[in-house]
């Protein structure tokens, strides 16, 4: 009995292998998005711009940090000579200035990240638009992305099911919201 089942399975497999499906061939390609951004001139210039801007802003903080360090070194030498009251007051002042310097450094880094992030987002949008136009011109059905973010960068509009999925999700959300509203109304009526 086992032999018959195995033979039937082998025969079905052989017949299935001989059939070729009538599937349309798709023209696809991929782009290493990380390498693209590393090699893209505008992205390199943006990186260099913010590296330079960070160095300039960093030098200002470095000067203030050196001045503070010198005062802290002097504080340790003068602490014994000027007394405990002076040492506590001066120590508190130096500690506060050190903290302010740390905040200034964090603010600088945050400012640089925000500014560069906005410009980088603009570049990414431009690159995606270019890839989409390129894909259309070259007749690609799909262009895949690899690297940091593996995504589909271009596909024919006929393959886009975003609207259908969004509609289904919205319908699900609305029905869920209606159910929760009706449950709340039922609870209110029960309390009366």
N, C-alpha and C positions, 0 to 999 in steps of 0.2 A: 504494500500500500504506500509506504514512504517513497519507494522508487517511482511510483506512478506520479505522485505529487511533485517530486523533484523534476521528473521528465517534463511534466506539463509546465512547470515554472520555467525550465530552460527553453522550451519551445516558445512560450509567450515572450520571454526576454529576447530571443533571437528575432522573432517577428517584429517586436517593438524597436529593436536596434536598426532594422532595415528601413523603417519609415523615417522620412525626414519631414519635420514640421514645416508648415508654410509660414514661418515667422519672418518678419521684415528685419533686415539687418540695420542696426543703428550705427551711425558714425559717432564714435565717442573719443574722448581724449581726457587727459588730466593735466593739472598744473600744480606744481609744488608751490603753494602760496607763500611759504616761509622763504624759499629761495627767491621767488619773484620779488618779494618786498626787500630782501637783502640786496638784490641786484638792480632794483628800480631806482633810477637817478633821483627822482623827486623825493622818494622815501629816504634815500641816503642823505640828501641835502637837509631834509627835516631833522634827521637824527643828528647831523653835524651842527645844525643851528642851535638845537637845544643842549647839546653837549657844551658848546661854546658859551651859551647863555648861563648854563649851570656853573661853569668854571668862573665866569665873571662874578656872579652872585656869591659863589663860594669863597672867592678871594676877600670880599667884604666881610663875610662872617669869620674868615680865618684871621683877619687883622684884629677883629674884636676879641676873638678867642685868645690870641697871643697876648693882647693887652690884659685880659682878665687873668691869664695864667701868671703873668709877671706880677700882677697885684696880689695874687694868691701866694706866690713865693715870698713876696715882701711881707705879707700878712703873717706868715709863719715866723719870720725873723723878728717882727715887731711885737708879736703877741705877748711875749714874756716881759718885754720892756715897758709896754704901755698899759698893762694891767688887764684883769679879767673882764671888766665892764667894757672896755674898748674892744677887746677881742670878741666878745659876744655880739656886740653891735656891728662891728666890721665883718665878722664871719657871716652874720645873717644877711648883710648887704651883698657880700660876694656870692653867697648861695643863691640869692634872688636874681642877681645878674646872670649867673650861670644857667639858671632855669629859663630866664628870658632868652638867652642865647640859644638854648635848645628849642624853645618854641619858635624862634625866628628861623632856625634851620628847618624845622618841620613845615612851617608855613611856606618857605621857599621851595622845598621839594614838592609840596602839594600844588603850589602854583604852577611849577614847571610841568608836573604830571597832567594837570587839567588843561593847560594851554597846548601841550604836545598831543594830548589825547584827542582834543577837538580837531586839530589839524590832521592827525593820523586817521581819524574817522572819515574826514572829507576825502583823503587820498584813497582809503579803502573803498568808499562809495564810487569814486571815479574809476578805480581799477575794475570793480565789479561791472560797471556800465560798459567799460571797454571790452571786457571779456564777453559780455552778452552780445554786443555788436559784432565782435570778432567771430563768435560762434555762429551767428546768423549768416554773416558774409561767407564763411567757410563751409556752411552746410552741416554743422554738427547738430546732432540730436541732444547730446549731453556733453558737458564739460565738468569733470569732477575736480574737486580740490583736495590736495593732500597737504601735509605739513601740520602746523599748529591746529588749524580748524579744518577738519575733513568734511566738506560740504559739497553740494552740487552748486556750481557757480552759474550754470546756464542750462536750460532745457527748453524745448519747444513749448509754447503756451498750451498746446493741446495736452501735455503731460502734467500740467499744473492742476492739482486738485485742492489747492488752498481754499478756494471759495466753498467747495463742497464740504470740506472738513470743518471750516469755520461755521457754516450754516448748521451742520449736525451738532457741533459743540454748543452753539448758541441755543438751539432747540432743546438740547439736553439741560442746559443751565436754566432756561426759562421754565421748563416743566418741573425741574427741581425747586425753583423759586416759588412756583405756583403751589406745589405740594406743601412747602414749608409755610406759606401764607395761609393756606386753608387749614393747616394744623393749628396755627396760632389763633385763627378765627374760631375754630372748634373749642379750643381751650378757653377763650374769652366767653363763649356762649355757655360753656359748662360752669364757669364761675358765677354767672348770673343766676 
